[in-house]
């Protein structure tokens, strides 16, 4: 497959009013995606949501114009979490779903994610087809004047999503008596997230719920968990949760303000599902970055761990291929296939809260399923003109990597990978002996740095 021009690992993303995040490209994308998904004589429909960035007001109408020009009707829903768009696309039998968001990036950036009729993100192959059509930008497929699409606003989209998320919480349980800090990052979930937890009985301390177009992810949300931690301690809350800008991932802290990463969340949810015979294939899917402690814990519970490349889309692909229903990343992307087609921070939080209620344990105990083994991640920055593949192919680098792998064999892991977005080589090692891990990473950093010079 040729190198892609617009789509990255999670849709299209970039600085607003700089290619590809311009109104003209959004218009061409709408035309191209619309043409690709017109399949039959029925009236075709696309649903479009967004987060709270100022630039959403520019990109939303541009994409709408593209879709309507090829005869697609457009349903506008306004600010809603990314998983809400995935849910609505499937529930409303839409032909396509669009989320305008740059997730955890600052307001200056924006992005566009596309979902197929099944509610899943598009495959690389379909994205490549759309890319070719964007660049051709021909007038083929434009609708006749009487066949243009119409636009309408769905007023109850947020309500539909709220009710959907609540159905994932066990019907016999309530959150009465629990105090929760909910940081919505001034993003897409600023209206819906506090309502979900409050309607299920919790006392909610909400923060990051006053978006102004510029403050999404600014000193709040999952990129700035300090605010959540401070409020948990100040309000004596039982749990804190911080969403990112489009609410497809979530981070937690316990009642002491101690942070909890996605590996502990995966361990808790997987164990909970296993005990209720709801873990398909007795398997969890995670990435190469998940801690060895998670793998050992799951193994002790009779659960296998499959690892993928870094990126929630690769986790979802493996889950779909194997029919598995629990997967995620350390970063807080938790995918629960029996509830959603993509990562959903609110649904993940509800599963954690259900486990807390049923166990009667505080978060500091329930969310400490295993002791992580020492893990160290370091980056080596390359010159813009340098090739990560060429550096990693050099003999001294290959020999150093092989030596570390031999030393860690059976007692740890080594992961070397190139960044998909920056000129970096990432080095991660983990093992029971922290001194050995530190020495291994330091040695590899030195060898790779010299090889890249």
MONORQUI-V769644 format. One record per residue. N is the residue number from 0. RES is the residue in one small letter. PHI is phi as a letter, one per 40 degrees, with the letter a starting at -180 (NA if undefined). Layout:
# MONORQUI-V769644
n=N res=RES phi=PHI
n=N res=RES phi=PHI
This chain:
# MONORQUI-V769644
n=0 res=x phi=NA
n=1 res=x phi=c
n=2 res=x phi=c
n=3 res=x phi=c
n=4 res=x phi=c
n=5 res=x phi=b
n=6 res=x phi=c
n=7 res=x phi=b
n=8 res=x phi=c
n=9 res=x phi=a
n=10 res=x phi=g
n=11 res=x phi=b
n=12 res=x phi=a
n=13 res=x phi=i
n=14 res=x phi=c
n=15 res=x phi=d
n=16 res=x phi=g
n=17 res=x phi=b
n=18 res=x phi=d
n=19 res=x phi=c
n=20 res=x phi=c
n=21 res=x phi=b
n=22 res=x phi=c
n=23 res=x phi=c
n=24 res=x phi=c
n=25 res=x phi=c
n=26 res=x phi=c
n=27 res=x phi=c
n=28 res=x phi=c
n=29 res=x phi=c
n=30 res=x phi=c
n=31 res=x phi=c
n=32 res=x phi=c
n=33 res=x phi=c
n=34 res=x phi=c
n=35 res=x phi=c
n=36 res=x phi=b
n=37 res=x phi=c
n=38 res=x phi=a
n=39 res=x phi=h
n=40 res=x phi=c
n=41 res=x phi=c
n=42 res=x phi=c
n=43 res=x phi=c
n=44 res=x phi=b
n=45 res=x phi=b
n=46 res=x phi=b
n=47 res=x phi=b
n=48 res=x phi=b
n=49 res=x phi=a
n=50 res=x phi=c
n=51 res=x phi=b
n=52 res=x phi=c
n=53 res=x phi=d
n=54 res=x phi=c
n=55 res=x phi=c
n=56 res=x phi=c
n=57 res=x phi=c
n=58 res=x phi=c
n=59 res=x phi=c
n=60 res=x phi=c
n=61 res=x phi=c
n=62 res=x phi=c
n=63 res=x phi=d
n=64 res=x phi=c
n=65 res=x phi=c
n=66 res=x phi=c
n=67 res=x phi=c
n=68 res=x phi=c
n=69 res=x phi=b
n=70 res=x phi=g
n=71 res=x phi=c
n=72 res=x phi=c
n=73 res=x phi=b
n=74 res=x phi=b
n=75 res=x phi=c
n=76 res=x phi=b
n=77 res=x phi=g
n=78 res=x phi=c
n=79 res=x phi=a
n=80 res=x phi=d
n=81 res=x phi=d
n=82 res=x phi=c
n=83 res=x phi=c
n=84 res=x phi=c
n=85 res=x phi=d
n=86 res=x phi=c
n=87 res=x phi=c
n=88 res=x phi=d
n=89 res=x phi=c
n=90 res=x phi=c
n=91 res=x phi=c
n=92 res=x phi=f
n=93 res=x phi=c
n=94 res=x phi=c
n=95 res=x phi=a
n=96 res=x phi=b
n=97 res=x phi=b
n=98 res=x phi=b
n=99 res=x phi=c
n=100 res=x phi=a
n=101 res=x phi=b
n=102 res=x phi=f
n=103 res=x phi=c
n=104 res=x phi=c
n=105 res=x phi=c
n=106 res=x phi=c
n=107 res=x phi=c
n=108 res=x phi=c
n=109 res=x phi=a
n=110 res=x phi=a
n=111 res=x phi=b
n=112 res=x phi=b
n=113 res=x phi=b
n=114 res=x phi=b
n=115 res=x phi=c
n=116 res=x phi=d
n=117 res=x phi=c
n=118 res=x phi=g
n=119 res=x phi=c
n=120 res=x phi=c
n=121 res=x phi=c
n=122 res=x phi=c
n=123 res=x phi=d
n=124 res=x phi=c
n=125 res=x phi=c
n=126 res=x phi=c
n=127 res=x phi=c
n=128 res=x phi=d
n=129 res=x phi=c
n=130 res=x phi=d
n=131 res=x phi=c
n=132 res=x phi=c
n=133 res=x phi=c
n=134 res=x phi=c
n=135 res=x phi=c
n=136 res=x phi=f
n=137 res=x phi=c
n=138 res=x phi=c
n=139 res=x phi=c
n=140 res=x phi=g
n=141 res=x phi=c
n=142 res=x phi=c
n=143 res=x phi=c
n=144 res=x phi=d
n=145 res=x phi=c
n=146 res=x phi=b
n=147 res=x phi=d
n=148 res=x phi=c
n=149 res=x phi=b
n=150 res=x phi=b
n=151 res=x phi=a
n=152 res=x phi=b
n=153 res=x phi=c
n=154 res=x phi=c
n=155 res=x phi=b
n=156 res=x phi=d
n=157 res=x phi=c
n=158 res=x phi=c
n=159 res=x phi=c
n=160 res=x phi=c
n=161 res=x phi=d
n=162 res=x phi=c
n=163 res=x phi=c
n=164 res=x phi=c
n=165 res=x phi=c
n=166 res=x phi=c
n=167 res=x phi=c
n=168 res=x phi=c
n=169 res=x phi=d
n=170 res=x phi=c
n=171 res=x phi=c
n=172 res=x phi=b
n=173 res=x phi=b
n=174 res=x phi=b
n=175 res=x phi=d
n=176 res=x phi=g
n=177 res=x phi=c
n=178 res=x phi=b
n=179 res=x phi=b
n=180 res=x phi=c
n=181 res=x phi=b
n=182 res=x phi=b
n=183 res=x phi=c
n=184 res=x phi=g
n=185 res=x phi=f
n=186 res=x phi=b
n=187 res=x phi=c
n=188 res=x phi=c
n=189 res=x phi=c
n=190 res=x phi=c
n=191 res=x phi=c
n=192 res=x phi=c
n=193 res=x phi=d
n=194 res=x phi=c
n=195 res=x phi=d
n=196 res=x phi=c
n=197 res=x phi=c
n=198 res=x phi=c
n=199 res=x phi=c
n=200 res=x phi=h
n=201 res=x phi=c
n=202 res=x phi=c
n=203 res=x phi=b
n=204 res=x phi=c
n=205 res=x phi=b
n=206 res=x phi=a
n=207 res=x phi=g
n=208 res=x phi=b
n=209 res=x phi=b
n=210 res=x phi=c
n=211 res=x phi=b
n=212 res=x phi=g
n=213 res=x phi=b
n=214 res=x phi=b
n=215 res=x phi=c
n=216 res=x phi=g
n=217 res=x phi=c
n=218 res=x phi=f
n=219 res=x phi=a
n=220 res=x phi=g
n=221 res=x phi=c
n=222 res=x phi=c
n=223 res=x phi=b
n=224 res=x phi=c
n=225 res=x phi=d
n=226 res=x phi=c
n=227 res=x phi=c
n=228 res=x phi=c
n=229 res=x phi=c
n=230 res=x phi=c
n=231 res=x phi=d
n=232 res=x phi=c
n=233 res=x phi=c
n=234 res=x phi=b
n=235 res=x phi=f
n=236 res=x phi=c
n=237 res=x phi=c
n=238 res=x phi=a
n=239 res=x phi=b
n=240 res=x phi=b
n=241 res=x phi=b
n=242 res=x phi=c
n=243 res=x phi=c
n=244 res=x phi=d
n=245 res=x phi=b
n=246 res=x phi=g
n=247 res=x phi=c
n=248 res=x phi=a
n=249 res=x phi=a
n=250 res=x phi=b
n=251 res=x phi=b
n=252 res=x phi=b
n=253 res=x phi=c
n=254 res=x phi=c
n=255 res=x phi=c
n=256 res=x phi=g
n=257 res=x phi=c
n=258 res=x phi=c
n=259 res=x phi=b
n=260 res=x phi=c
n=261 res=x phi=c
n=262 res=x phi=c
n=263 res=x phi=c
n=264 res=x phi=c
n=265 res=x phi=d
n=266 res=x phi=c
n=267 res=x phi=c
n=268 res=x phi=c
n=269 res=x phi=c
n=270 res=x phi=c
n=271 res=x phi=c
n=272 res=x phi=c
n=273 res=x phi=c
n=274 res=x phi=c
n=275 res=x phi=b
n=276 res=x phi=f
n=277 res=x phi=b
n=278 res=x phi=c
n=279 res=x phi=c
n=280 res=x phi=g
n=281 res=x phi=f
n=282 res=x phi=b
n=283 res=x phi=b
n=284 res=x phi=b
n=285 res=x phi=b
n=286 res=x phi=b
n=287 res=x phi=c
n=288 res=x phi=c
n=289 res=x phi=c
n=290 res=x phi=c
n=291 res=x phi=d
n=292 res=x phi=c
n=293 res=x phi=c
n=294 res=x phi=d
n=295 res=x phi=c
n=296 res=x phi=c
n=297 res=x phi=c
n=298 res=x phi=d
n=299 res=x phi=c
n=300 res=x phi=c
n=301 res=x phi=g
n=302 res=x phi=b
n=303 res=x phi=c
n=304 res=x phi=b
n=305 res=x phi=b
n=306 res=x phi=b
n=307 res=x phi=b
n=308 res=x phi=c
n=309 res=x phi=c
n=310 res=x phi=h
n=311 res=x phi=c
n=312 res=x phi=c
n=313 res=x phi=c
n=314 res=x phi=c
n=315 res=x phi=c
n=316 res=x phi=d
n=317 res=x phi=c
n=318 res=x phi=c
n=319 res=x phi=c
n=320 res=x phi=c
n=321 res=x phi=c
n=322 res=x phi=g
n=323 res=x phi=c
n=324 res=x phi=b
n=325 res=x phi=b
n=326 res=x phi=a
n=327 res=x phi=i
n=328 res=x phi=b
n=329 res=x phi=d
n=330 res=x phi=c
n=331 res=x phi=h
n=332 res=x phi=c
n=333 res=x phi=b
n=334 res=x phi=b
n=335 res=x phi=b
n=336 res=x phi=c
n=337 res=x phi=c
n=338 res=x phi=b
n=339 res=x phi=a
n=340 res=x phi=c
n=341 res=x phi=a
n=342 res=x phi=c
n=343 res=x phi=b
n=344 res=x phi=c
n=345 res=x phi=c
n=346 res=x phi=c
n=347 res=x phi=c
n=348 res=x phi=c
n=349 res=x phi=c
n=350 res=x phi=c
n=351 res=x phi=c
n=352 res=x phi=c
n=353 res=x phi=c
n=354 res=x phi=c
n=355 res=x phi=c
n=356 res=x phi=c
n=357 res=x phi=c
n=358 res=x phi=c
n=359 res=x phi=g
n=360 res=x phi=c
n=361 res=x phi=c
n=362 res=x phi=d
n=363 res=x phi=c
n=364 res=x phi=c
n=365 res=x phi=c
n=366 res=x phi=c
n=367 res=x phi=b
n=368 res=x phi=c
n=369 res=x phi=a
n=370 res=x phi=c
n=371 res=x phi=c
n=372 res=x phi=c
n=373 res=x phi=d
n=374 res=x phi=b
n=375 res=x phi=b
n=376 res=x phi=b
n=377 res=x phi=b
n=378 res=x phi=b
n=379 res=x phi=b
n=380 res=x phi=c
n=381 res=x phi=b
n=382 res=x phi=c
n=383 res=x phi=d
n=384 res=x phi=c
n=385 res=x phi=c
n=386 res=x phi=b
n=387 res=x phi=c
n=388 res=x phi=c
n=389 res=x phi=c
n=390 res=x phi=c
n=391 res=x phi=c
n=392 res=x phi=c
n=393 res=x phi=c
n=394 res=x phi=d
n=395 res=x phi=c
n=396 res=x phi=c
n=397 res=x phi=d
n=398 res=x phi=c
n=399 res=x phi=c
n=400 res=x phi=c
n=401 res=x phi=c
n=402 res=x phi=c
n=403 res=x phi=c
n=404 res=x phi=c
n=405 res=x phi=c
n=406 res=x phi=c
n=407 res=x phi=c
n=408 res=x phi=d
n=409 res=x phi=g
n=410 res=x phi=b
n=411 res=x phi=a
n=412 res=x phi=a
n=413 res=x phi=b
n=414 res=x phi=b
n=415 res=x phi=b
n=416 res=x phi=a
n=417 res=x phi=c
n=418 res=x phi=c
n=419 res=x phi=c
n=420 res=x phi=b
n=421 res=x phi=b
n=422 res=x phi=c
n=423 res=x phi=b
n=424 res=x phi=b
n=425 res=x phi=c
n=426 res=x phi=b
n=427 res=x phi=b
n=428 res=x phi=b
n=429 res=x phi=a
n=430 res=x phi=i
n=431 res=x phi=c
n=432 res=x phi=b
n=433 res=x phi=c
n=434 res=x phi=c
n=435 res=x phi=c
n=436 res=x phi=c
n=437 res=x phi=c
n=438 res=x phi=c
n=439 res=x phi=c
n=440 res=x phi=c
n=441 res=x phi=d
n=442 res=x phi=c
n=443 res=x phi=c
n=444 res=x phi=d
n=445 res=x phi=c
n=446 res=x phi=c
n=447 res=x phi=c
n=448 res=x phi=c
n=449 res=x phi=c
n=450 res=x phi=c
n=451 res=x phi=c
n=452 res=x phi=c
